[in-house]
Every structure is written in C-alpha cells, then in structure tokens.
Amino acid sequence: MNVRHLSTACVAALALVTSACGKDPVECPEPLYGGGATDEAWHAMVDVKTKPIDSSRAVTLLSPSEGEVYAADSAPPTWQWTSPLEASLSRPHAQGALAFQAAPRPSRSFTAWLGELLVPTAHAHLPPYTGDLYWVEISTPGAECPVAQVLTSELSWQLDANTWAELGKHAGKDLSVQVMSAYLVQNRVTEGPFRLATPRKFRRGAQ
C-alpha cells in the first residue's frame, strides 16, 4: 500500500467511524473472523456500511429469539441464520474457485490499520474474497463500538468463551444483535448491504 497524504487517511477514518476529522476517532477494533472472511473484505464492508438500511434481502435470524434471556451460568450459544444470498442461483456460489476459506484470526485494532495508511508495512495479503459475508454486531445502548462482533462466511456463529465473558459484563442490560450481509466479488461488494430492519434484543442474566 502506498503512502497517502494525511487528508486521505482522515477520509478513511471518516468512513470507518463517521466522525469529523477535527475529532479524535473512536478506536473500535476489527471483528473476529470466521470461515473465509478476511480483513480486506471487512474494509469493503466498512465502505458500504453507511448506506441506507435495506432489509429486502436481510438474513432471517433463527437465534437468539427476540427478548431471549440467557442464564448467568449458561454455556456460550451458537447463533444461526438463513440468507437469501446463500440461495441465489444467478451467480457462482461462495464455495467456488474464487472463494477462500481461512481459519479465524486475531483482530487488529483501528489504530494499527490507520497507522498502515501513514507508515505502510510489508505483509502478505490473503487472496481476494468472493462470496456471501455476514457481519454480526452485538451492541449496548449508548456505546459507540460493538461489545462483540464477527465477520463470517458461514451461517452461524459459535460464540467463544472470551466473547461470552465479555457479554457477561453487561448482564441484566439490553443487548442487540444486528446482521449486515453482502455478496462480494474479489473483495468488492456487488450485492447489498442488507440489514435486519430491527435489531434483535436479548439479555444475559445477572448472577
């Protein structure tokens, strides 16, 4: 990646956190990654996130159910959904030759990503991603960053122990799940994004 002028970096930061260049950016971390999702594909999703909500082809969230309350000592759940994008027959399936499957990887902070715009570092990039992607965000009222999030090419999310423990810090409070989906060709969004018209609410019970 070539070195860019500071104003370009500021525009990139604007797209990510929708804040003015004169304000300190909110350092929201990257999501966890599942299936074939990559950080380059995530940047493509970020680029289209501010588009108006379109729920016409949003996922059908099978779990959690609306208003579900998980017991304080319950095990991390697996959330599932179905998607009209998955059923499309008008284009190659995400498991085709252009799709790339990778194991989940640690997240990278927004600060690290922005730093690369100013002082690029040499590192290997994963192959461009083609297929369906699902960005699942768990939020709490008033927070600028998600409590937890994952970007995955799969139709489910098995919450890990660390994520479940993080949600436990908000026990007794309303949490919401939003799923943004899109179809990408070579890291470029060609269909979507689509979102739930109304985020799904749930709670973790207090001890």
Secondary structure as GFF3:
##gff-version 3
##sequence-region A 1 207
A	DSSP	alpha_helix	6	17	.	.	.	ID=ss1
A	DSSP	beta_strand	32	34	.	.	.	ID=ss2
A	DSSP	alpha_helix	39	48	.	.	.	ID=ss3
A	DSSP	beta_strand	60	61	.	.	.	ID=ss4
A	DSSP	beta_strand	68	70	.	.	.	ID=ss5
A	DSSP	beta_strand	78	82	.	.	.	ID=ss6
A	DSSP	alpha_helix	110	118	.	.	.	ID=ss7
A	DSSP	beta_strand	131	139	.	.	.	ID=ss8
A	DSSP	beta_strand	148	152	.	.	.	ID=ss9
A	DSSP	beta_strand	156	158	.	.	.	ID=ss10
A	DSSP	alpha_helix	161	168	.	.	.	ID=ss11
A	DSSP	beta_strand	175	185	.	.	.	ID=ss12
A	DSSP	beta_strand	188	195	.	.	.	ID=ss13
A	DSSP	beta_strand	200	204	.	.	.	ID=ss14
###
